[in-house]
Amino acid sequence: MKVLVIGNGGREHALAWKIAQSPRVNEVIIAPGNAGTAAEAKCTNADVSAEDIDGLLALAQECGVDLTVVGPEAPLAAGLVDRFQANGLRCFGPSQQAAQLEASKAFSKRFMQRHGIPTAQYQTITTVDDGMAFLDAIGLPAVIKADGLAAGKGVVIAETDDQVRATLEDMLTGQAFGEAGRQVVMEECLEGEEASFIVMAAGRDVVPMATSQDHKRRDNQDAGPNTGGMGAYSPAPVITQALQAQIMDTVIRPTVAGLEAEGMAFTGFLYAGIMLTADGPKVLEFNVRFGDPETQPIMMRLQSDLVDLIEAALNGELTDQHPQWDQRTALGVVVASKGYPGPHDKGQPITGLETIAGDAVKAFHAGTGVDANGQIITQGGRVLSVVALGEDVKTAQALAHDQLKHIAFDGAFYRTDIGQRAIDATDASRHAQ
């Protein structure tokens, strides 16, 4: 069969790489893809933007694509799945209506309120004065989120009154995030440890993926601005079996049931960003697609055929599926361009990629391309992710760091503490015994 993967990031490289491993697949087309996807076995890139719905539909029809898997959120919010299905094409992802769960923070919050899904106290804000008045109710720090899609960067944690006011002014005028920020959601800052909980869903049927933990802040010790993610590892030790059952019962099942009850049954990857508070798990946000950079370590651990899982969901047979996982830990570290998540350079030659070799390590490309001389160059803020498998978080982290020292380009930087919280918790537990 022939599979189309839509997107050009590290998530899409990981999905395409895993899909290509299926013996049922003879070709994977990635639109538009990156330098990494172009080099994978069975894979070819197509120069069609992930947001060009007409172009993607024409590509799928011309190439005789049997299955389409959507990576990023923007085409889902634009109704790509609806268009493909209306033209008789099998496509894995939610409808435009269901994609509002990510496309509008205000919609998502109202939905959670209607269905009793635990989340932070919030208010939808359209004026600076309203925001400052709500600050009196929730106190500092305050979380301010652009209502619309902002590529994972539309969240500010404001520590002072002045920062709250300045952030509201920047967002509400459209200067910070354009139309995505002309309405904002302002909420209390939840305390606890954060985890990513991702499932495959088909209506009310859900199958959990491996647990993972993302690192959103740019700098070590969770400092600096929020980003699309600087690294992740799987599994997340903080998610015990009891906690997984609780999240399924209080978050995931009420969400898919609520969507179905409101006439927008969900099919695709559903991601709940969870804060493990003293009062139990609470939802920070929903994404309607696989997380990035969580996809990379999760795909490294997945031993089942991803195409079989996706087809089972589309065929209404998801409850029969039991994904198998490598018992080792996978840890990925994102290498980013100087200036990220703000303006950054492009076109920097990348060296050392040829040193990443072996079954236990993989470099997943994100913002990469190829220049006229065939040299792989940077083309984005998050450039690539180096993922390593190890017997535990500490071993995986050490192997990733050993590989990372070979990767170089002008302005490259990465966090050196991805997974450190889990390592410290394990060490503390051992010392206590």
C-alpha positions, -999 to 999 in steps of 0.1 A, spaced: 0 0 0 9 37 -4 8 60 26 8 98 26 22 116 57 15 153 60 40 176 76 77 185 77 88 182 114 104 156 137 70 141 144 64 134 107 99 120 103 93 96 131 58 86 118 71 81 83 100 60 95 78 38 116 51 35 88 78 25 63 87 -5 85 53 -21 79 57 -50 54 23 -39 40 37 -5 29 58 -2 -3 59 37 -5 56 66 20 51 101 5 58 129 29 44 164 21 65 184 23 90 164 44 125 174 53 161 162 46 157 133 70 125 119 55 140 122 20 168 98 31 146 71 46 140 37 29 107 36 10 102 74 15 100 103 -9 92 139 -3 65 159 -23 68 196 -25 33 204 -13 27 225 18 10 209 48 -16 237 47 -23 235 9 -55 213 12 -63 215 -25 -27 205 -34 -26 177 -9 -59 163 -21 -47 164 -57 -14 147 -47 -32 119 -29 -55 113 -59 -28 115 -85 -5 91 -65 -32 66 -57 -27 70 -19 -44 43 2 -40 60 36 -32 95 48 -18 103 82 -19 140 93 10 152 115 4 189 124 -26 207 138 -31 234 111 -44 212 83 -67 194 108 -81 227 119 -86 237 83 -107 206 76 -83 184 57 -98 152 70 -133 163 60 -122 171 24 -103 138 20 -132 117 33 -157 136 11 -135 124 -18 -135 88 -7 -99 88 8 -90 71 40 -75 97 64 -65 93 100 -72 124 120 -102 143 136 -128 163 117 -126 201 116 -152 203 143 -134 180 167 -101 197 159 -115 228 177 -103 210 209 -69 223 200 -76 251 175 -94 272 202 -83 273 238 -117 290 247 -137 262 230 -115 236 248 -121 252 282 -158 255 277 -159 218 266 -141 207 297 -164 227 319 -195 212 303 -182 176 307 -167 179 342 -131 173 330 -106 186 356 -87 217 345 -74 251 358 -98 279 368 -99 302 337 -116 331 320 -118 341 283 -103 376 280 -108 402 253 -96 434 270 -66 442 292 -89 455 319 -108 423 321 -75 403 324 -62 425 352 -95 421 371 -93 383 367 -58 384 380 -72 394 414 -91 361 415 -62 338 405 -31 356 417 4 352 404 19 336 384 -8 337 357 -9 316 326 -19 335 294 -27 315 262 -34 327 227 -68 313 218 -58 301 184 -30 280 170 5 294 177 28 265 168 33 256 205 46 290 214 14 309 224 16 304 261 32 328 286 36 323 323 35 358 337 53 363 370 44 400 378 15 424 373 35 443 347 43 412 328 6 402 328 -4 436 314 23 437 288 15 401 276 -22 409 273 -14 441 253 9 422 230 -15 393 224 -48 412 222 -35 438 197 -24 409 174 13 419 177 25 387 194 5 360 176 -16 377 150 -53 366 149 -45 336 172 -41 360 201 -69 385 197 -88 365 223 -69 349 251 -75 324 278 -62 334 312 -59 308 339 -44 299 373 -10 284 372 -12 248 383 16 233 404 30 198 400 47 176 375 36 176 338 32 146 316 20 139 281 -9 113 278 -15 103 242 -41 78 230 -54 65 196 -91 71 195 -120 61 173 -153 74 187 -155 60 223 -128 34 217 -94 44 229 -60 27 232 -33 44 252 1 50 237 32 48 258 35 75 284 60 103 279 72 136 294 79 167 274 101 197 284 85 229 272 109 256 285 139 265 264 166 263 291 179 240 317 160 237 350 128 246 331 138 282 327 134 306 298 104 310 274 80 283 264 88 264 232 72 237 211 93 213 231 130 208 238 130 171 244 110 142 258 114 107 271 92 76 273 79 60 295 73 86 321 79 69 355 56 95 372 26 80 354 20 49 375 -6 22 365 -30 37 391 -25 72 376 -30 60 341 -63 44 351 -73 76 368 -65 98 337 -84 74 315 -114 76 337 -114 113 345 -100 128 313 -98 106 283 -131 87 284 -152 118 293 -136 137 265 -142 112 237 -177 105 251 -184 142 252 -172 148 217 -194 120 204 -224 132 223 -220 167 207 -219 152 172 -181 153 166 -169 118 173 -131 118 174 -108 97 153 -71 102 155 -43 108 180 -56 126 211 -31 142 234 -38 155 269 -12 176 285 -16 167 322 -5 185 353 -2 161 383 -14 184 410 -20 177 447 -57 175 439 -52 149 411 -46 151 374 -58 182 356 -57 190 319 -34 218 308 -43 215 271 -55 192 245 -38 185 212 -56 167 184 -25 150 170 6 133 182 29 155 203 63 167 190 89 159 204 71 130 222 64 112 189 101 105 184 109 85 216 74 68 215 80 56 179 114 44 189 97 21 215 67 10 194 72 -26 183 37 -31 168 29 -22 132 17 14 132 -3 9 100 -22 -20 115 -31 1 145 -43 30 123 -63 8 100 -79 -9 131 -90 25 143 -105 34 109 -122 1 107 -138 3 141 -117 -25 155 -94 -5 179 -105 -23 211 -89 -55 197 -55 -38 196 -28 -42 222 3 -22 212 37 -38 221 65 -16 235 102 -20 239 108 -21 276 138 2 274 135 40 279 138 62 249 150 98 255 152 125 228 170 158 230 161 186 205 189 206 189 177 241 182 189 272 163 202 303 180 173 326 189 146 300 191 117 303 199 121 338 185 137 348 152 165 325 142 191 319 115 185 295 86 208 279 61 235 268 85 254 237 74 249 207 98 279 184 104 282 151 122 249 134 112 268 105 97 281 96 132 246 87 144 244 50 138 231 18 154 198 3 165 197 22 198 201 58 184 183 78 158 184 114 146 150 126 136 150 157 114 127 187 119 138 220 105 163 207 79 167 210 41 193 204 15 212 232 -4 223 233 -40 255 214 -32 237 186 -14 247 198 21 221 193 48 213 227 63 191 242 90 156 255 80 138 260 113 140 267 150 139 231 161 164 215 138 166 178 149 161 154 178 186 128 188 169 99 204 186 70 223 173 38 239 187 27 273 178 4 301 167 34 322 164 72 318 200 78 330 215 53 305 194 67 276 204 103 285 241 94 286 239 77 252 220 107 237 246 131 251 274 110 237 258 112 202 249 149 205 285 160 209 292 151 173 263 173 159 273 208 150 260 239 132 265 276 139 244 287 168 233 251 178 221 246 214 202 221 234 191 214 270 214 190 289 189 181 316 162 163 296 150 135 319 169 148 349 139 150 371 132 113 366 169 105 372 169 125 404 137 109 417 151 74 410 184 82 428 165 96 458 143 65 459 174 43 459 191 63 487 159 61 508 159 23 506 
